[in-house]
Amino acid sequence: MPRIEGNFRFRLATMDDIRRIKLLIEASVRGLSAHEYSPSQIDQALGTWLGLDTLLIADGTYFVVAPDGQPDVLAGCGGWSRRRTAYGSDHRPGRDDGLLDPGTEAAKIRAFFVHPDWARRGIGTRLLEMCEAAARAEGFTRCEMGATLPGVPLYGKCGYVECERVELPLANGETLPITKMEKGI
């Protein structure tokens, strides 16, 4: 288990968390992705490729993290999915909400974001471990993800390997580069 600096409460997200999750996602993307993506890429990607898929909450596969004593503050969030959609929010193009076959397909690691004020304290690593354990408990033997560029080093340290680099199309004609990664669990 990673060393968590500070005391945090990890729990399943509820629909009541949606507003705070969306604020966390925007703060995370704007604060931690500015060295990898341009302001226009960030503006275009928020709400489509970089955002919340509320089906993860409905499925009970999305977690939030709050600092002890501050239940209304979200330090991080992230989840996994037993569905085919690999990344993106409720509003991304090309969604496929069909169920995966745990015997032949990989669970999807989805929508990991940590607030810049709480970054590099082990929150993302602990969330990842929780997601892998939950997917394993449902019979999955592999996980895969579409990692944003700032997340690639973390996922690499956690045993994920790069499979492919992808350019996601943005409405303004630009693209958002991500890296597809996978790991046996």
TORFIDO-915133 format. One line per field, with one value per atom (N, C-alpha, C, CB): x, y, z. Coordinates in steps of 0.05 Angstrom, whole numbers, plus 32768, in hexadecimal, padded with zeros to 4 digits. Glycine has a CB too. Layout:
east c(X, ...) $
north c(Y, ...) $
up c(Z, ...) $
***
This chain:
east c(8011, 8000, 8012, 7FED, 800A, 801A, 8019, 8011, 802D, 802D, 801B, 804A, 8005, 7FF3, 7FFC, 7FD5, 8003, 800B, 7FF2, 801F, 7FEC, 7FD4, 7FBE, 7FCA, 7FA8, 7F92, 7F7B, 7F89, 7F73, 7F5E, 7F49, 7F6A, 7F31, 7F1B, 7F15, 7F02, 7F17, 7F11, 7EF5, 7F27, 7EE3, 7EC8, 7EBD, 7EB6, 7EA8, 7E9A, 7E8C, 7E86, 7E8D, 7E80, 7E62, 7E8A, 7E53, 7E36, 7E2E, 7E27, 7E16, 7E0C, 7E0D, 7DEF, 7E0C, 7E0F, 7E2B, 7E08, 7E3E, 7E5A, 7E5F, 7E6D, 7E4D, 7E52, 7E5D, 7E39, 7E50, 7E59, 7E76, 7E46, 7E7C, 7E97, 7EAB, 7E98, 7EA3, 7EB5, 7EBC, 7EA9, 7EA8, 7EAD, 7EC0, 7E92, 7EBD, 7ECF, 7EEB, 7EC6, 7EEE, 7F08, 7F15, 7F05, 7F06, 7F11, 7F1C, 7EFB, 7F0D, 7F17, 7F30, 7F01, 7F30, 7F48, 7F60, 7F43, 7F5C, 7F71, 7F7C, 7F67, 7F6B, 7F74, 7F82, 7F5C, 7F77, 7F84, 7F9D, 7F70, 7F9F, 7FB6, 7FCD, 7FAF, 7FC6, 7FDA, 7FE1, 7FD2, 7FD1, 7FD5, 7FE1, 7FBB, 7FE5, 7FEE, 8009, 7FEE, 801A, 8034, 8034, 8047, 801E, 801B, 8008, 8012, 7FF4, 7FDF, 7FDD, 7FC4, 7FD5, 7FD1, 7FB7, 7FD2, 7FB4, 7F9A, 7F82, 7F9B, 7F86, 7F6F, 7F69, 7F75, 7F7D, 7F78, 7F69, 7F93, 7F71, 7F64, 7F47, 7F73, 7F43, 7F27, 7F16, 7F28, 7F20, 7F10, 7F0B, 7F1E, 7F1E, 7F1C, 7F0B, 7F37, 7F0A, 7EF9, 7EDC, 7EFD, 7ECF, 7EB3, 7EAD, 7EA6, 7EC1, 7EBD, 7ED0, 7EC1, 7EE9, 7EFD, 7F06, 7F16, 7F08, 7F11, 7EF9, 7F29, 7EED, 7ED5, 7ECA, 7EC0, 7EB3, 7EA6, 7E93, 7E98, 7E94, 7E81, 7E6F, 7E8E, 7E57, 7E46, 7E3E, 7E2E, 7E40, 7E3A, 7E4D, 7E3C, 7E65, 7E78, 7E6D, 7E93, 7E60, 7E54, 7E3C, 7E4C, 7E2B, 7E14, 7E1C, 7E03, 7E32, 7E3B, 7E49, 7E4E, 7E4F, 7E5D, 7E7B, 7E50, 7E87, 7EA3, 7EB4, 7EA6, 7EAA, 7EB8, 7EBC, 7EA9, 7ED5, 7EDC, 7EE3, 7EF4, 7EDE, 7EE8, 7EF8, 7ECF, 7F09, 7F1B, 7F18, 7F39, 7F13, 7F11, 7F25, 7EF4, 7F32, 7F43, 7F33, 7F53, 7F3E, 7F30, 7F28, 7F41, 7F0F, 7F05, 7EFB, 7F1B, 7EFD, 7EF4, 7EE3, 7F0D, 7ECC, 7EBD, 7EB2, 7EA5, 7EB1, 7EA7, 7EBD, 7E99, 7ED6, 7EED, 7EF6, 7F05, 7EF8, 7F01, 7F1E, 7EF0, 7F2F, 7F4C, 7F51, 7F5C, 7F40, 7F45, 7F2D, 7F5D, 7F2D, 7F18, 7F23, 7EFF, 7F16, 7F1E, 7F0E, 7F3C, 7F0D, 7EFE, 7F06, 7EE1, 7EF5, 7EF9, 7EDE, 7F07, 7EDE, 7EC5, 7EC5, 7EBF, 7EAE, 7EA9, 7E9C, 7E97, 7E9C, 7E8F, 7EA4, 7E7C, 7E9C, 7EAE, 7EBA, 7EA0, 7EAC, 7EB6, 7ED0, 7EA1, 7EE5, 7F00, 7F07, 7F15, 7EFC, 7F03, 7EEE, 7F1F, 7EEF, 7EDD, 7EC5, 7ED3, 7EB7, 7EA1, 7E87, 7EA0, 7E71, 7E56, 7E52, 7E41, 7E61, 7E5C, 7E71, 7E5C, 7E81, 7E95, 7E88, 7EAB, 7E93, 7E88, 7E8F, 7E93, 7E7E, 7E84, 7E82, 7E9E, 7E71, 7E6F, 7E64, 7E5C, 7E6D, 7E63, 7E60, 7E76, 7E47, 7E43, 7E3E, 7E2B, 7E44, 7E42, 7E55, 7E47, 7E4E, 7E5E, 7E75, 7E4D, 7E8C, 7EA4, 7EA2, 7EBD, 7EB0, 7EB2, 7ECC, 7EB3, 7ECA, 7EE2, 7EF5, 7EDA, 7EEB, 7EFD, 7F0E, 7EEC, 7F06, 7F16, 7F1D, 7F06, 7F11, 7F16, 7F20, 7EFC, 7F2C, 7F38, 7F24, 7F51, 7F24, 7F15, 7F21, 7F15, 7F12, 7F1B, 7F20, 7F07, 7F38, 7F3F, 7F36, 7F5E, 7F26, 7F19, 7F1B, 7EFC, 7F1D, 7F18, 7F26, 7EFB, 7F41, 7F51, 7F59, 7F6A, 7F53, 7F5A, 7F61, 7F43, 7F77, 7F7E, 7F81, 7F9A, 7F76, 7F78, 7F96, 7F67, 7F9F, 7FBB, 7FC5, 7FC0, 7FB3, 7FBB, 7FC1, 7FA5, 7FB8, 7FBB, 7FCB, 7F9F, 7FD7, 7FE7, 8000, 7FEE, 8009, 8022, 8023, 8039, 800C, 800A, 8002, 7FF7, 8000, 7FF9, 7FDB, 8000, 7FCB, 7FAF, 7FA9, 7FA1, 7FB5, 7FB0, 7FB8, 7FBF, 7FCF, 7FD8, 7FC5, 7FF4, 7FBB, 7FA8, 7F8E, 7FA3, 7F84, 7F6C, 7F6F, 7F64, 7F86, 7F8C, 7F8B, 7FA7, 7F98, 7F98, 7F7B, 7FA8, 7F6B, 7F4F, 7F40, 7F41, 7F44, 7F36, 7F3F, 7F3B, 7F59, 7F63, 7F58, 7F82, 7F56, 7F4C, 7F2E, 7F50, 7F1F, 7F02, 7EFE, 7EF4, 7F0E, 7F0C, 7F14, 7F1E, 7F29, 7F32, 7F1C, 7F4C, 7F0E, 7EF9, 7EE1, 7EEF, 7EDF, 7ECA, 7ED4, 7EBF, 7EEC, 7EF6, 7F07, 7EDF, 7F0D, 7F1F, 7F3C, 7F1C, 7F4C, 7F68, 7F7B, 7F6F, 7F6F, 7F7E, 7F6E, 7F84, 7F7D, 7F72, 7F7F, 7F75, 7F71, 7F7C, 7F70, 7F77, 7F7E, 7F75, 7F7F, 7F7F, 7F72, 7F7C, 7F87, 7F66, 7FA1, 7FAE, 7FB4, 7FC8, 7FAE, 7FB7, 7FD5, 7FA9, 7FE2, 8000, 800B, 800A, 7FFE, 8009, 8007, 7FFA, 7FF4, 7FF0, 8002, 7FD4, 800E, 801E, 8034, 802A, 8043, 8059, 804E, 8068, 8037, 802C, 8023, 8013, 8015, 800B, 8023, 7FF8, 8038, 804F, 805C, 8064, 805E, 8068, 8057, 806B, 803D, 802A, 8028, 800F, 803A, 803B, 802D, 8031, 8021, 8014, 8028, 7FFE, 8023, 8035, 8026, 8041, 8036, 802A, 8024, 803D, 800D, 8005, 8003, 7FEA, 7FF9, 7FF4, 7FF0, 7FDB, 7FF8, 7FF2, 7FDC, 800C, 7FC9, 7FB1, 7FAD, 7F98, 7FA2, 7F9B, 7F7C, 7FA7, 7F70, 7F53, 7F4B, 7F49, 7F38, 7F30, 7F21, 7F1F, 7F28, 7F1A, 7F0A, 7F2F, 7EF5, 7EE2, 7EEF, 7ECC, 7F05, 7F12, 7F26, 7F20, 7F28, 7F3B, 7F55, 7F41, 7F5B, 7F73, 7F6E, 7F7A, 7F82, 7F7F, 7F8A, 7F8E, 7F82, 7F8C, 7F9B, 7F75, 7FB5, 7FC4, 7FC1, 7FE2, 7FBB, 7FBA, 7FCB, 7F9D, 7FCF, 7FDE, 7FCD, 7FF9, 7FC9, 7FBB, 7FCF, 7FAE, 7FC7, 7FD9, 7FC9, 7FE4, 7FD8, 7FCA, 7FDC, 7FC3, 7FCF, 7FDD, 7FCD, 7FE2, 7FDB, 7FCF, 7FCB, 7FDF, 7FB4, 7FAE, 7FAB, 7F96) $
north c(7FE9, 8000, 8019, 8000, 802E, 8046, 8055, 8059, 8064, 8075, 808D, 807E, 808F, 80A5, 80BB, 809D, 80D2, 80E8, 80F7, 80FB, 80F7, 8103, 80EE, 811A, 80F6, 80E3, 80EA, 80E5, 80D5, 80D8, 80C3, 80D8, 80C9, 80B6, 80AF, 80C1, 8095, 808B, 807E, 8077, 8085, 807A, 8079, 8089, 806A, 806A, 8085, 8053, 808F, 80A9, 80A4, 80B4, 80B9, 80B9, 80CF, 80BD, 80CF, 80E4, 80FF, 80DD, 8100, 811A, 8126, 8116, 8116, 8120, 812D, 8109, 812B, 8132, 814F, 8130, 8162, 817E, 8181, 8191, 8175, 8178, 8169, 816D, 8152, 8143, 8154, 8128, 8160, 8171, 8188, 817C, 8194, 81AA, 819F, 81B8, 8188, 817B, 8175, 8161, 816A, 8163, 817C, 8156, 8191, 81AA, 81B4, 81BF, 81B4, 81BD, 81AB, 81BE, 8191, 817E, 8182, 8162, 8183, 8185, 81A0, 8183, 81B5, 81D0, 81D2, 81E6, 81C6, 81C9, 81B5, 81C6, 819D, 8188, 8181, 816F, 818B, 8184, 819B, 817C, 81B2, 81CA, 81C7, 81E2, 81B5, 81B0, 819D, 81A5, 818E, 817B, 8184, 8160, 8193, 819B, 81B9, 818E, 81C4, 81E1, 81E9, 81E9, 8203, 820C, 8205, 822A, 8207, 8201, 81E3, 820B, 81D2, 81B5, 81AF, 81A5, 81BB, 81B7, 81C1, 81C6, 81D9, 81E4, 81D1, 8200, 81C8, 81B7, 819B, 81B5, 8190, 8175, 8173, 816A, 8188, 8188, 8184, 81A1, 8171, 816C, 8158, 8186, 8151, 813B, 8125, 8146, 8128, 8113, 8113, 8117, 812A, 812C, 8135, 8140, 8122, 8129, 8110, 8136, 8113, 80FE, 80EE, 810A, 80D4, 80C2, 80B9, 80A9, 80C4, 80BE, 80A1, 80D0, 8092, 8076, 8067, 806A, 8071, 8065, 8067, 8073, 807E, 8081, 806E, 809F, 806E, 805C, 803F, 8060, 8037, 801B, 8015, 8016, 8029, 8024, 801E, 800D, 802A, 8024, 803E, 8017, 8053, 806D, 8075, 8082, 807D, 8085, 80A2, 8074, 80AE, 80C9, 80C7, 80DD, 80DB, 80DD, 80F8, 80D7, 80F8, 8111, 8112, 8115, 8129, 812A, 8127, 8145, 8119, 8116, 8131, 8107, 8133, 814B, 8160, 8158, 8159, 816B, 815C, 8179, 8151, 8140, 814D, 8134, 8168, 8176, 817D, 818F, 8176, 817C, 8162, 8189, 8162, 814A, 814E, 8143, 813B, 813C, 812C, 8131, 8118, 8108, 80F7, 80F6, 80EB, 80D9, 80C7, 80EA, 80B1, 809E, 8084, 8098, 8076, 805D, 804A, 8064, 8036, 8021, 801A, 8007, 800C, 8005, 7FE9, 8019, 7FDD, 7FC3, 7FC8, 7FB1, 7FE0, 7FE8, 7FEE, 8000, 7FEE, 7FF1, 800D, 7FE9, 8022, 803D, 803F, 8052, 8047, 8046, 8060, 8040, 8077, 8091, 80A5, 809A, 80BC, 80D2, 80D4, 80CE, 80EB, 80F2, 80E8, 8110, 80F0, 80EA, 80F4, 80F6, 8109, 8117, 8111, 8135, 80FC, 80F5, 80E7, 80E3, 80EB, 80DD, 80BF, 80EA, 80AF, 8093, 8081, 8090, 8088, 8078, 805C, 8085, 8048, 802D, 8022, 801A, 8022, 801A, 7FFC, 8029, 7FEC, 7FCF, 7FC4, 7FC2, 7FAD, 7FA1, 7F91, 7F8F, 7F92, 7F82, 7F66, 7F90, 7F54, 7F38, 7F36, 7F24, 7F32, 7F31, 7F1B, 7F2D, 7F06, 7EF0, 7EF6, 7ED8, 7F09, 7F0F, 7F2C, 7F05, 7F3E, 7F5B, 7F68, 7F69, 7F7F, 7F8D, 7FA1, 7F9C, 7FA3, 7FB8, 7FD3, 7FB4, 7FE8, 8003, 8013, 8011, 801E, 8031, 804C, 8030, 805B, 8072, 808B, 806C, 80A2, 80BC, 80C1, 80C0, 80BE, 80C4, 80E1, 80B2, 80EF, 810B, 8110, 811E, 811F, 8127, 8146, 8119, 8152, 816F, 8177, 817A, 818C, 8194, 8198, 81AD, 81A1, 81A5, 818B, 81B4, 8174, 815B, 8147, 814E, 8151, 8140, 8135, 814F, 811E, 8111, 8109, 8123, 80FF, 80F5, 80D8, 8106, 80CB, 80AF, 80AA, 80A2, 80BF, 80BC, 80AD, 80D8, 80B5, 80A8, 808B, 80B6, 8085, 8069, 8058, 8068, 8063, 8054, 804F, 8063, 8064, 8061, 804B, 807B, 804B, 8036, 801A, 803C, 8017, 7FFD, 7FF4, 7FFE, 8007, 8000, 7FF7, 8018, 8005, 7FFF, 7FE3, 8014, 7FDE, 7FC4, 7FAE, 7FC4, 7FB2, 7F9D, 7F98, 7FA5, 7FAD, 7FAA, 7F9B, 7FC5, 7FA3, 7F95, 7F78, 7FA3, 7F72, 7F57, 7F46, 7F56, 7F53, 7F45, 7F3E, 7F56, 7F4C, 7F46, 7F33, 7F5F, 7F29, 7F15, 7F20, 7F08, 7F3A, 7F45, 7F3E, 7F64, 7F39, 7F33, 7F48, 7F18, 7F5C, 7F72, 7F8C, 7F6D, 7FA2, 7FBD, 7FCC, 7FCB, 7FDF, 7FF1, 800C, 7FE6, 8020, 803C, 804C, 8047, 8063, 8079, 808E, 8084, 808F, 80A0, 80BC, 8094, 80D1, 80EB, 80EC, 8102, 80FE, 80FF, 8103, 8115, 8115, 8118, 80FF, 812E, 80ED, 80D4, 80BD, 80CC, 80BE, 80A8, 80A0, 80AF, 80B2, 80A9, 809A, 80C2, 80A3, 8095, 8079, 80A5, 8076, 805C, 804A, 805E, 8055, 8045, 803A, 8055, 804A, 8041, 802C, 8059, 802B, 8018, 7FFF, 8024, 7FFC, 7FE4, 7FE4, 7FCE, 7FFA, 7FFC, 8001, 8013, 7FF5, 7FF9, 8007, 7FDE, 8017, 8025, 8011, 803B, 8015, 8004, 8014, 7FF6, 802D, 803D, 805A, 8032, 806C, 8088, 8090, 809A, 809F, 80A6, 80C4, 8097, 80CF, 80EB, 80ED, 80F9, 80F7, 80FA, 8114, 80F9, 8114, 812C, 8140, 8126, 8159, 816E, 817F, 8180, 818C, 819B, 81B1, 81A6, 81BC, 81D3, 81CA, 81E5, 81AF, 81A5, 819B, 81B9, 81A2, 8198, 817B, 81AA, 816F, 8154, 8154, 813F, 8140, 813C, 8122, 813D, 8122, 8109, 80FB, 810E, 80E1, 80D0, 80B7, 80C9, 80A7, 808E, 8077, 8090, 8063, 804B, 803A, 803C, 8031, 8021, 8009, 8032, 7FF3, 7FDC, 7FCE, 7FC8, 7FBC, 7FAE, 7F94, 7FBF, 7F7E, 7F67, 7F6A, 7F4D, 7F62, 7F65, 7F4A, 7F77) $
up c(8000, 8000, 8000, 8018, 7FF2, 7FF1, 800C, 7FDA, 8010, 8028, 8023, 8030, 8032, 8030, 8043, 8035, 8039, 8049, 8052, 803B, 806C, 8076, 8079, 8063, 8085, 808A, 8077, 80A7, 8069, 8054, 8057, 8038, 804F, 804F, 8032, 805E, 802B, 8010, 8012, 8006, 7FFF, 7FFF, 7FE3, 8012, 7FDF, 7FC5, 7FC2, 7FC3, 7FA9, 7FA3, 7FA2, 7F88, 7FA7, 7FA4, 7F91, 7FC0, 7F88, 7F76, 7F83, 7F6D, 7F9E, 7FAC, 7FA9, 7FCA, 7FA1, 7F9E, 7F83, 7FA2, 7F70, 7F54, 7F52, 7F43, 7F5F, 7F5C, 7F66, 7F6C, 7F7D, 7F87, 7F76, 7FA4, 7F6B, 7F59, 7F40, 7F50, 7F35, 7F1D, 7F23, 7F12, 7F3A, 7F42, 7F46, 7F5C, 7F53, 7F56, 7F3C, 7F67, 7F29, 7F0F, 7F01, 7EFD, 7F01, 7EF4, 7F02, 7EF4, 7F1C, 7F2B, 7F24, 7F49, 7F24, 7F1E, 7F02, 7F22, 7EEF, 7ED3, 7ECF, 7EC0, 7ED8, 7ED4, 7EE4, 7EDC, 7EFB, 7F0C, 7F06, 7F28, 7EFE, 7EFA, 7EDD, 7F09, 7ECB, 7EAF, 7E9E, 7EA2, 7EAB, 7E9C, 7E8F, 7EAE, 7E9A, 7E8E, 7E76, 7EA3, 7E73, 7E5E, 7E47, 7E69, 7E4F, 7E3C, 7E3B, 7E42, 7E24, 7E21, 7E2E, 7E03, 7E34, 7E3F, 7E2D, 7E44, 7E13, 7E01, 7E01, 7DE4, 7E03, 7E05, 7E1F, 7E04, 7E34, 7E4E, 7E4D, 7E64, 7E42, 7E40, 7E2F, 7E34, 7E19, 7E07, 7E13, 7DEC, 7E22, 7E2C, 7E45, 7E32, 7E55, 7E6D, 7E66, 7E7E, 7E72, 7E6D, 7E58, 7E66, 7E48, 7E34, 7E3A, 7E17, 7E33, 7E37, 7E55, 7E25, 7E61, 7E7D, 7E8D, 7E80, 7E9A, 7EAA, 7EB7, 7E99, 7EC3, 7ED3, 7EC2, 7EEC, 7EC4, 7EB9, 7ED0, 7EA9, 7ED2, 7EEA, 7EEB, 7EE9, 7ED5, 7ED6, 7EE9, 7EBA, 7EEC, 7F00, 7F1C, 7EFE, 7F22, 7F3D, 7F3F, 7F41, 7F2B, 7F2B, 7F2E, 7F12, 7F22, 7F23, 7F3D, 7F0C, 7F4E, 7F67, 7F63, 7F76, 7F4F, 7F49, 7F49, 7F2E, 7F56, 7F56, 7F73, 7F45, 7F79, 7F94, 7F96, 7F9D, 7FAE, 7FB4, 7FCD, 7FB7, 7FD1, 7FE8, 7FF4, 7FDF, 800F, 801D, 8034, 8028, 8039, 8051, 806A, 8051, 807E, 8098, 80A2, 80AC, 80AD, 80B8, 80A4, 80C8, 808A, 8075, 8061, 8067, 8069, 8057, 803E, 8067, 803E, 8027, 8013, 802F, 801A, 8008, 7FFB, 8019, 7FE1, 7FD3, 7FCB, 7FBA, 7FD4, 7FCD, 7FB4, 7FE4, 7FAE, 7F96, 7F90, 7F9A, 7F78, 7F6F, 7F59, 7F65, 7F56, 7F41, 7F43, 7F42, 7F2D, 7F2D, 7F18, 7F2A, 7F15, 7F01, 7EF6, 7F0E, 7EDF, 7ED3, 7EC7, 7EBD, 7EC8, 7EBC, 7EA1, 7ECE, 7E97, 7E7D, 7E68, 7E81, 7E4F, 7E39, 7E36, 7E20, 7E3D, 7E39, 7E4A, 7E42, 7E3C, 7E49, 7E57, 7E35, 7E4E, 7E5A, 7E51, 7E53, 7E5E, 7E57, 7E69, 7E3B, 7E67, 7E78, 7E6C, 7E7C, 7E79, 7E6F, 7E53, 7E82, 7E4C, 7E32, 7E1D, 7E37, 7E21, 7E0D, 7DF5, 7E19, 7DDD, 7DC6, 7DC7, 7DAC, 7DBB, 7DB7, 7DD0, 7DAC, 7DE3, 7DFB, 7DF4, 7E10, 7E04, 7E02, 7E1E, 7DF0, 7E28, 7E44, 7E47, 7E4E, 7E32, 7E34, 7E48, 7E19, 7E54, 7E69, 7E5D, 7E7A, 7E6B, 7E63, 7E6D, 7E6E, 7E60, 7E69, 7E79, 7E50, 7E94, 7EA5, 7E9D, 7EC1, 7E90, 7E88, 7E70, 7E82, 7E60, 7E47, 7E43, 7E2F, 7E53, 7E4E, 7E68, 7E46, 7E65, 7E7B, 7E87, 7E72, 7EA2, 7EAF, 7EA8, 7ECE, 7EA8, 7EA1, 7EBA, 7E8E, 7EBC, 7ED2, 7EC7, 7EDA, 7ED7, 7ECC, 7EDE, 7EC7, 7ED2, 7EDE, 7EF8, 7EE1, 7EF8, 7F10, 7F10, 7F11, 7F26, 7F29, 7F46, 7F20, 7F4B, 7F66, 7F65, 7F6F, 7F7A, 7F7C, 7F80, 7F95, 7F72, 7F75, 7F91, 7F65, 7FA3, 7FBF, 7FCE, 7FCE, 7FC2, 7FD0, 7FBF, 7FD5, 7FAA, 7F97, 7FA5, 7F7E, 7F9B, 7FA2, 7FC0, 7F9C, 7FCA, 7FE5, 7FE6, 7FF6, 7FCF, 7FCE, 7FC9, 7FE8, 7FC6, 7FC2, 7FA8, 7FC1, 7F92, 7F78, 7F79, 7F62, 7F85, 7F87, 7F97, 7F93, 7FAE, 7FBE, 7FB0, 7FD9, 7FA2, 7F92, 7F7D, 7F84, 7F70, 7F5B, 7F67, 7F4E, 7F7E, 7F8C, 7F93, 7FA5, 7F9C, 7FA2, 7F89, 7FB0, 7F73, 7F5A, 7F50, 7F45, 7F51, 7F47, 7F58, 7F48, 7F73, 7F84, 7F7F, 7FA2, 7F7A, 7F74, 7F5A, 7F74, 7F46, 7F2B, 7F2D, 7F16, 7F3C, 7F40, 7F4E, 7F51, 7F62, 7F70, 7F5E, 7F87, 7F47, 7F34, 7F1E, 7F28, 7F21, 7F0D, 7EF7, 7F01, 7EF7, 7EE3, 7EE9, 7EE1, 7ED5, 7ED9, 7ECD, 7ECC, 7EBF, 7EB4, 7EB7, 7E95, 7EB8, 7EB7, 7EA1, 7ED3, 7E95, 7E81, 7E85, 7E64, 7E79, 7E7C, 7E65, 7E97, 7E62, 7E51, 7E64, 7E3E, 7E68, 7E7B, 7E6F, 7E86, 7E7D, 7E75, 7E79, 7E85, 7E6B, 7E6C, 7E88, 7E5A, 7E98, 7EB4, 7EC5, 7EC1, 7EBE, 7ECE, 7EC6, 7ECC, 7EAE, 7EA4, 7EB8, 7E89, 7EC4, 7ED6, 7EEF, 7EE0, 7EFA, 7F11, 7F09, 7F1B, 7EF3, 7EEB, 7EE4, 7ED3, 7ED8, 7ED3, 7EEC, 7EC3, 7F01, 7F1B, 7F27, 7F2E, 7F20, 7F2B, 7F19, 7F2E, 7F06, 7EF6, 7EDB, 7F05, 7ED4, 7EBA, 7EA4, 7EBA, 7E8D, 7E76, 7E60, 7E6D, 7E51, 7E3A, 7E23, 7E30, 7E17, 7E00, 7DE7, 7E06, 7DEA, 7DD2, 7DDA, 7DC2, 7DC9, 7DCD, 7DBA, 7DC7, 7DC4, 7DB6, 7DB6, 7DC2, 7DA1, 7DA0, 7D9F, 7D86, 7DB5, 7DB6, 7DA9, 7DD4, 7D97, 7D89, 7D9B, 7D70, 7D98, 7DA7, 7D94, 7DB6, 7D9E, 7D8D, 7D7D, 7D9F, 7D87, 7D79, 7D64, 7D8D, 7D5F, 7D4B, 7D57, 7D37, 7D70, 7D7D, 7D86, 7D96, 7D91, 7D9D, 7DB9, 7D8C, 7DC9, 7DE3, 7DE4, 7DF8, 7DE6, 7DE7, 7E02, 7DE2, 7E01, 7E18, 7E12, 7E20, 7E27, 7E24, 7E2E, 7E33, 7E1D, 7E26, 7E34, 7E0E, 7E4C, 7E5D, 7E68, 7E74, 7E6F, 7E7A, 7E8E, 7E64, 7E9E, 7EB3, 7EBA, 7ECC, 7EBF, 7ECA, 7EE7, 7EC4, 7EF1, 7F0E, 7F1A, 7F14) $
***
